[in-house]
Amino acid sequence: MPGGERRYRWRRVVVAGAFAALAWSAAYAKDSTGYIKEAEQYIAQGDLKAAEIQLRNAIREAPQDPVLHARLAEVYLQEGDASSAEREARGARDRNGNEADYLPVLADALLRQEKFANLIDLVQPGDRDPVLESKLRTALGTAAWGLVDRAKAETLLGEAVKLDPTAARPKIQLARLLSGTKPAEADKLIDEAIAANQHSAEALQVKSEMLRSRDDQEGAKRLLDEALKIDPKNISAHLSRADVNIALGKYKAADEDIDPILKASPDQFMANYLRGLELAKQEKYAEADGIFDHISPGFAAFWPGYYVQGATKLKLGQYAQAETSLGKYRAHVPDDMGAARLIATAALQQQAAPRAIEYLKPLVDKMPADAATLAVLGYAYMADRKPDLALQQFQKAAALEPDNPGAKTRVGISAIGAGQSEQGRATLEQVFGTEAGAPIAGPMLVVAEVRARRLDKAAEVAASLIERDPKNPIYHTLLGEVRAAQQDYSAAESALRAGLAINPDLTVATRDLAQLYAATGRTGEARILYNNLLAKTPMRLPPFSASPTHT
């Protein structure tokens, strides 16, 4: 998955045993004690829905009891209903409940809804019991991270670790935060958390994320396997393992994690996203696009979704829609070079070279660019009829990839476009003289030699290409064009017919043969070929200057 801050997943709060504090709630309403006892029993049995019903009954009997509201909030959170958990926790707060009862669950509920600013406004660091204060500073640090204030997040999480050195959660969150910038410190923290609780599925999952960020996919998968042995029903871990398997190209294994989740919850966002990602990686773009369109409202809170949606639409030729989706992603991650390259490509495909340049140039000016990005910027300048600037970009790209024959070929072509014909042809000849570069530079060298009226040299290069690959119809077509320029019409017709014998649907060969017939007075035969061309869906052969993926 393409740049941007990760969304942070919190473990479910363990509420079994917490209901011991409910004993004193009978002081509010004598009739609520029966409901409370039944709720405790249901909690012990793991039947949270039944516990929720009994607590709601108890609240009807004692609506002003803050402990009942706080405990119902915990049950809602355990059930995954963060909105209801927030409401009940606020109810406990409004009824002057004990902070230790409602603040941790209120903070967790706000985090799950990504109400980061609300949490920071509501809860302030204070001089509370160290264990409680550690929980709250962990929540505040995570909220600061969600608001992209890494310095504040690191400070708060570090304070949380010091306040309660035995607590796993602040170490886990701080390890996640520091993984990219201070890997040694992050490893120490996460290993301490795992050592303190070897049955913590969350800690294993976070360490797997850290390994993934370092391109250790197999190591990440191994840790997720261990986490799921501990907690087989952990949906987040199943989704993470599916994500890893998709990255490894193990789609059947990914389906084993995704399918049960979608069967139980067809609209589960992340499972749908991963299914779409899996389809896109298998080049099933239309199916992937349908899924991304369906879940796209969720991309406002999960920005990578816009990226993959845009990349998929680009593959489908939906260039305007691709540009829109990628623009939404870049609104959150403006310095993502890969996204800038894709959105510029979408603009180029819409004949909007100035817009493509506007996407790329500011980034290229302020940070090191990769060769692929420089190449796209070069194509944009070529399309905008600025050959000198195009040549500069292609030269920079070739310097980054000195062994890439495609990069050197682009330099040669752009040099010719910039009026440096001799230098450009020399570069193409140099690339053509290499084993790997011959099929890449050869066709463009033929075209360059024809334009320079060096027809014998052009014919020699075309014949050499055919000798290398006799079944390539383009090579025969190029030779036909050279022979036509030499006015050797019989040889031209033979070469073009040879190309069409290999690929009868090759539009350029059919067009050239029709032009040859027209030029030699065979108008009837030319008319037949032209009519055949018009009857077919024309093959799109974009000019070299407009094709960023051309080698």
C-alpha positions in Angstrom: 0.0 0.0 0.0 1.3 3.2 -1.4 2.5 6.9 1.7 0.4 8.6 4.8 -0.1 7.8 8.5 -1.5 4.4 9.4 -4.8 4.0 11.1 -4.3 2.7 14.6 -6.3 -0.4 15.8 -7.0 -0.8 19.5 -7.6 -4.0 21.3 -10.9 -4.8 22.8 -11.2 -3.9 26.4 -11.4 -6.9 28.7 -14.4 -6.4 30.9 -14.6 -9.8 32.7 -14.2 -9.2 36.4 -14.7 -5.4 36.1 -18.2 -5.7 37.4 -17.1 -6.2 41.0 -17.3 -2.4 41.3 -21.0 -2.6 40.6 -21.8 -3.8 44.1 -22.1 -0.3 45.4 -24.5 0.7 42.6 -27.4 -0.8 44.6 -27.3 2.3 46.7 -28.9 4.1 43.8 -31.7 1.6 43.3 -32.4 -1.5 45.2 -34.2 -3.1 42.3 -31.2 -2.9 40.0 -29.1 -5.4 41.9 -30.7 -8.4 40.2 -30.0 -7.1 36.8 -26.4 -6.3 37.8 -25.8 -9.9 39.1 -27.2 -11.3 35.8 -25.0 -9.0 33.8 -21.9 -10.2 35.7 -22.9 -13.8 34.9 -23.4 -13.1 31.2 -20.0 -11.3 31.1 -18.3 -14.4 32.6 -20.0 -16.5 30.0 -18.9 -14.2 27.2 -22.5 -13.3 26.3 -22.1 -9.5 25.9 -25.4 -8.9 24.2 -27.3 -10.4 27.1 -25.1 -8.4 29.5 -26.0 -5.2 27.6 -29.7 -5.9 28.0 -29.4 -6.5 31.7 -27.4 -3.3 32.2 -29.9 -1.3 30.3 -32.6 -2.7 32.5 -30.5 -1.7 35.5 -30.2 1.8 34.2 -33.9 2.1 33.8 -34.2 1.4 37.5 -31.2 3.7 38.4 -30.8 6.2 35.6 -28.4 8.4 37.7 -26.0 5.7 38.6 -22.7 6.7 36.8 -21.1 3.2 37.4 -23.9 1.5 35.4 -23.4 3.9 32.5 -19.6 3.4 32.6 -19.9 -0.4 32.7 -22.4 -0.4 29.8 -20.0 1.8 27.9 -17.4 -1.0 28.4 -19.7 -3.6 27.1 -20.6 -1.5 24.0 -16.9 -1.0 23.3 -16.3 -4.8 23.6 -19.1 -5.3 21.1 -17.5 -2.8 18.7 -20.1 -0.1 19.1 -17.8 2.9 19.8 -20.5 5.5 19.3 -22.8 4.0 22.0 -19.8 3.5 24.2 -19.0 7.2 23.9 -22.5 8.1 24.8 -22.6 6.0 27.9 -19.2 7.1 29.1 -20.2 10.7 28.7 -23.3 9.8 30.7 -21.1 8.6 33.5 -19.1 11.8 33.3 -22.1 14.0 33.4 -23.3 12.2 36.5 -20.0 12.9 38.3 -18.7 9.4 38.1 -15.2 8.3 39.1 -12.7 9.2 36.3 -11.1 5.7 36.6 -14.5 4.2 35.7 -15.3 6.2 32.6 -12.3 8.1 31.2 -10.3 5.1 29.8 -13.3 3.7 27.9 -14.3 7.2 26.7 -10.8 7.8 25.4 -10.9 4.4 23.6 -14.3 5.1 22.1 -13.2 8.4 20.7 -10.0 6.9 19.3 -11.9 4.2 17.5 -14.0 6.9 15.9 -10.9 8.9 15.1 -12.2 11.8 17.0 -8.7 12.8 17.9 -9.2 16.5 18.4 -12.3 15.8 20.6 -10.2 13.6 22.8 -7.4 16.1 23.2 -9.9 18.9 24.0 -11.8 16.7 26.5 -8.9 15.1 28.4 -5.9 16.9 29.8 -2.7 15.3 31.4 -2.9 15.5 35.1 -1.6 14.3 38.5 -3.8 11.1 38.6 -3.0 7.6 39.8 0.0 6.5 37.7 -1.7 3.5 36.1 -4.8 5.6 35.1 -2.6 8.5 34.0 -0.5 6.1 31.9 -3.6 4.9 30.1 -4.8 8.4 29.4 -1.5 9.7 28.1 -1.3 6.6 25.9 -4.6 7.6 24.4 -3.6 11.3 24.1 -0.3 10.3 22.4 -2.2 8.1 19.9 -4.6 11.0 19.2 -1.7 13.4 18.6 -0.2 10.8 16.2 -3.6 10.7 14.4 -3.4 14.5 14.0 0.2 14.1 12.6 1.9 15.7 15.6 4.6 13.1 15.9 6.7 15.1 18.4 3.8 15.5 20.8 2.8 11.8 20.3 6.3 10.6 21.2 6.5 12.8 24.3 3.1 11.6 25.6 3.7 7.9 24.9 7.2 8.1 26.5 5.6 9.6 29.6 3.0 6.9 29.6 5.7 4.2 29.6 7.6 5.9 32.5 4.3 6.2 34.6 3.5 2.5 34.3 6.6 0.5 33.1 4.6 -2.7 33.4 1.9 -1.6 30.9 2.1 -3.1 27.4 -0.1 -0.7 25.5 2.1 2.5 25.7 5.2 0.4 24.7 3.3 -1.1 21.8 2.1 2.3 20.5 5.5 4.0 21.0 7.2 1.1 19.2 4.8 1.5 16.3 5.5 5.3 16.2 9.3 4.9 16.4 9.6 2.0 14.0 10.5 4.1 11.0 12.8 6.7 12.7 14.3 4.9 15.7 14.2 1.2 14.8 16.5 0.0 17.6 14.5 1.7 20.3 11.2 0.5 18.7 12.5 -3.1 18.7 13.5 -2.9 22.3 10.0 -1.6 23.3 8.1 -4.2 21.4 10.3 -7.0 22.6 9.8 -5.9 26.2 6.0 -5.9 25.6 6.1 -9.4 24.1 8.3 -10.7 26.9 6.0 -9.3 29.6 3.0 -11.0 27.9 3.8 -13.7 25.5 0.2 -14.3 24.9 -0.4 -10.8 23.6 -1.8 -11.1 20.1 -1.7 -7.3 19.7 2.0 -7.0 20.5 2.8 -9.8 17.9 0.6 -8.0 15.4 2.4 -4.7 15.9 5.8 -6.4 15.6 4.6 -7.9 12.3 3.7 -4.5 11.0 7.2 -3.3 11.9 8.7 -6.2 10.0 6.5 -5.4 7.0 7.8 -1.8 7.0 11.3 -3.3 6.6 10.2 -5.6 3.7 10.3 -8.7 5.8 7.0 -10.1 4.6 7.7 -13.7 5.6 8.7 -12.7 9.1 5.5 -10.6 9.4 3.4 -13.5 8.3 5.1 -15.8 10.8 4.2 -13.5 13.7 0.6 -13.1 12.5 0.3 -16.9 12.4 1.4 -16.9 16.1 -1.0 -14.1 17.0 -3.9 -16.0 15.5 -3.0 -19.1 17.4 -3.5 -17.0 20.5 -6.6 -15.2 19.3 -8.2 -17.1 16.4 -11.1 -14.7 16.2 -9.0 -11.6 15.9 -10.4 -10.0 12.7 -7.6 -7.4 12.5 -4.9 -10.0 12.6 -6.8 -12.0 9.9 -6.9 -8.9 7.7 -3.3 -8.1 8.3 -2.3 -11.7 7.3 -4.4 -11.4 4.2 -2.6 -8.1 3.3 0.8 -9.8 3.7 -0.3 -12.8 1.5 -1.5 -10.4 -1.2 1.8 -8.7 -1.1 3.5 -12.1 -1.5 1.2 -13.0 -4.4 -0.4 -15.9 -2.3 -4.0 -15.1 -3.2 -5.5 -18.4 -2.2 -4.1 -18.0 1.3 -5.4 -14.4 1.4 -8.9 -15.7 0.5 -8.8 -18.1 3.4 -8.7 -15.0 5.7 -10.9 -12.7 3.7 -13.8 -15.0 2.7 -15.1 -15.8 6.2 -15.1 -12.2 7.2 -17.0 -11.1 4.1 -19.5 -14.0 4.6 -20.2 -12.8 8.1 -20.1 -9.1 7.3 -20.5 -8.4 3.5 -19.9 -4.7 4.0 -16.8 -5.0 6.2 -14.6 -2.2 4.8 -11.1 -3.5 5.1 -12.0 -7.0 3.9 -13.6 -5.4 0.8 -10.6 -3.2 0.3 -8.2 -6.1 0.4 -10.4 -8.1 -2.0 -10.3 -5.2 -4.4 -6.5 -4.9 -4.0 -6.1 -8.6 -4.6 -8.1 -8.4 -7.8 -6.2 -5.4 -9.0 -2.8 -7.2 -8.4 -4.2 -10.0 -10.6 -5.0 -7.5 -13.3 -8.8 -8.0 -12.8 -9.2 -4.3 -13.0 -12.9 -4.1 -13.8 -13.9 -6.3 -10.8 -11.5 -4.4 -8.5 -12.9 -1.1 -9.7 -16.5 -2.1 -8.9 -15.4 -2.9 -5.3 -13.5 0.3 -4.9 -16.5 2.3 -6.1 -18.7 0.6 -3.6 -16.5 1.3 -0.6 -15.2 4.7 -1.8 -17.1 6.6 0.9 -14.8 5.0 3.4 -11.7 6.4 1.7 -12.2 9.7 3.4 -10.9 8.0 6.5 -8.5 5.6 4.7 -6.5 7.6 2.2 -4.6 4.7 0.6 -8.0 3.7 -0.9 -8.0 6.7 -3.2 -4.5 5.7 -4.4 -5.4 2.2 -5.4 -8.7 3.3 -6.9 -6.9 5.9 -9.0 -4.3 3.4 -10.1 -7.0 1.0 -11.1 -9.0 3.5 -13.1 -5.8 4.5 -14.9 -5.4 0.9 -16.0 -9.0 0.9 -17.2 -8.4 4.0 -19.3 -10.7 6.1 -17.1 -8.2 8.9 -17.0 -10.4 11.8 -15.6 -11.7 9.6 -12.8 -8.2 8.4 -12.0 -7.0 12.0 -11.8 -9.9 12.8 -9.4 -9.2 9.9 -7.1 -5.4 10.5 -7.0 -6.0 14.1 -6.4 -8.0 13.2 -3.2 -5.1 11.0 -2.1 -2.6 13.8 -2.7 -4.6 16.2 -0.7 -3.5 14.1 2.4 -0.1 13.0 1.1 1.1 15.8 -1.2 4.7 14.6 -1.3 4.1 11.1 -2.5 6.2 10.9 -5.6 4.5 7.7 -6.9 1.1 9.3 -6.7 2.3 12.4 -8.4 3.7 10.3 -11.2 0.4 8.4 -11.7 -1.7 11.6 -11.6 0.6 13.2 -14.1 0.2 10.2 -16.4 -3.6 10.5 -16.1 -3.3 14.2 -17.1 -1.0 13.3 -20.1 -3.5 10.8 -21.3 -6.1 13.6 -21.4 -3.7 15.7 -23.5 -3.2 18.0 -20.6 0.6 18.3 -20.5 0.8 21.6 -18.6 -1.3 20.0 -15.8 1.1 17.0 -15.7 4.0 19.4 -15.4 2.3 21.2 -12.6 1.9 18.0 -10.7 5.5 16.9 -11.0 7.8 19.9 -11.2 7.3 21.2 -7.7 8.2 17.8 -6.2 11.1 17.2 -8.5 12.5 20.7 -7.6 12.3 20.1 -3.8 13.3 16.4 -3.4 15.3 13.7 -5.2 13.2 12.1 -7.9 13.4 8.5 -9.2 14.1 7.8 -12.8 10.5 6.8 -13.6 9.2 10.2 -12.4 11.8 12.1 -14.3 10.8 10.2 -17.4 7.2 11.1 -17.1 8.1 14.7 -16.6 10.2 14.4 -19.7 7.3 13.1 -21.7 5.2 16.0 -20.3 7.7 18.5 -21.6 7.8 16.8 -25.0 4.0 16.9 -25.2 4.1 20.6 -24.2 6.6 21.2 -27.1 9.5 22.0 -24.8 12.1 19.6 -26.1 15.1 21.1 -24.3 13.5 20.7 -20.9 12.4 17.2 -21.9 16.0 16.3 -22.8 17.2 17.5 -19.4 14.8 15.2 -17.6 15.6 12.2 -19.7 19.3 12.8 -19.1 18.8 13.0 -15.3 16.8 9.7 -15.5 19.5 8.0 -17.5 22.2 9.1 -15.0 20.2 7.3 -12.3 19.9 4.1 -14.4 23.1 3.9 -16.4 22.5 0.3 -17.4 18.9 0.9 -18.6 18.8 0.9 -22.4 15.3 2.3 -22.3 16.5 5.4 -20.4 19.4 5.9 -22.9 17.0 5.5 -25.8 14.8 8.2 -24.4 17.8 10.5 -24.3 18.6 9.8 -27.9 15.0 10.5 -29.1 14.7 13.7 -27.1 18.0 14.9 -28.3 16.7 14.6 -31.9 13.6 16.5 -30.8 15.7 19.2 -29.4 17.5 19.7 -32.7 20.6 17.7 -31.7 20.1 15.2 -34.5 23.7 13.8 -34.8 24.1 13.4 -31.0 20.7 11.8 -30.8 21.4 9.3 -33.6 24.8 8.5 -32.0 23.2 7.7 -28.7 20.6 5.5 -30.4 23.4 3.7 -32.3 25.3 3.1 -29.1 22.3 1.5 -27.4 21.5 -0.5 -30.6 25.0 -1.9 -30.5 24.2 -3.7 -27.2 22.4 -7.0 -26.9 19.8 -5.8 -24.5 19.4 -2.4 -26.2 19.0 -3.5 -29.8 15.2 -4.3 -29.7 14.6 -1.1 -27.7 16.6 1.5 -29.6 16.4 -0.3 -33.0 12.9 0.8 -34.2 13.6 4.5 -33.1 17.0 4.4 -34.9 15.3 3.3 -38.1 12.9 6.2 -37.9 15.7 8.6 -37.1 17.8 7.4 -40.0 14.8 7.8 -42.4 14.2 11.3 -41.2 17.9 12.1 -41.8 17.5 10.6 -45.3 20.2 8.0 -44.4 18.1 5.3 -46.1 20.7 2.7 -46.6 21.6 2.8 -42.9 17.9 2.7 -42.0 17.5 -0.4 -44.1 20.5 -2.0 -42.6 19.1 -1.5 -39.0 15.7 -2.8 -40.0 17.2 -5.9 -41.6 19.2 -6.5 -38.5 16.1 -6.4 -36.4 14.3 -8.9 -38.6 17.3 -11.2 -38.4 17.1 -11.0 -34.6 13.3 -11.6 -34.5 11.8 -12.8 -37.8 8.3 -13.1 -36.3 8.0 -9.5 -35.2 5.6 -7.8 -37.6 6.7 -4.3 -36.6 10.2 -4.9 -37.8 8.9 -6.0 -41.2 6.7 -2.9 -41.3 9.7 -0.7 -40.6 11.6 -2.3 -43.4 8.6 -1.7 -45.7 8.6 2.0 -44.8 12.3 2.3 -45.6 12.0 0.5 -48.9 9.1 2.8 -49.8 11.3 5.8 -49.0 13.9 4.3 -51.3 11.1 4.0 -53.9 11.7 0.2 -54.1 8.0 -0.4 -54.1 8.2 -4.1 -54.8 10.4 -4.7 -51.9 8.3 -2.4 -49.7 5.1 -4.4 -50.6 6.8 -7.7 -49.8 8.0 -6.4 -46.4 4.6 -5.0 -45.5 2.8 -8.2 -46.6 5.3 -10.2 -44.5 4.3 -8.1 -41.5 0.6 -8.6 -42.2 1.1 -12.3 -42.6 2.3 -12.4 -39.0 -0.4 -10.1 -37.7 -3.3 -9.3 -40.1 -4.8 -6.8 -37.7 -1.7 -4.6 -37.6 -3.1 -1.2 -38.5 0.1 0.6 -39.3 1.1 -2.1 -41.8 -2.3 -2.0 -43.4 -2.2 1.8 -43.6 1.3 1.8 -45.1 0.4 -0.8 -47.7 -2.7 1.2 -48.7 -0.6 4.4 -49.1 1.8 2.4 -51.2 -1.0 1.2 -53.5 -2.3 4.7 -53.8 1.1 6.1 -54.6 1.7 3.5 -57.3 -1.7 4.0 -59.0 -3.4 0.9 -57.6 -6.3 2.9 -56.2 -8.8 0.1 -56.2 -6.6 -2.0 -53.9 -5.9 1.0 -51.8 -9.6 1.7 -51.4 -10.3 -1.8 -50.2 -7.6 -1.6 -47.6 -8.9 1.8 -46.4 -12.4 0.5 -46.1 -11.2 -2.5 -44.1 -9.4 -0.1 -41.7 -12.6 2.0 -41.3 -14.6 -1.1 -40.6 -12.4 -2.2 -37.8 -11.9 -0.6 -34.4 -8.7 1.2 -34.8 -5.7 0.1 -32.8 -4.5 3.0 -30.6 -0.8 3.6 -31.2 -0.1 6.8 -29.2 3.0 8.8 -30.2 6.1 8.0 -28.3 6.1 11.4 -26.6 2.7 10.8 -25.0 3.4 7.3 -23.6 5.1 7.4 -20.2 5.3 3.6 -20.1 7.1 3.3 -23.4 10.6 1.9 -23.1 
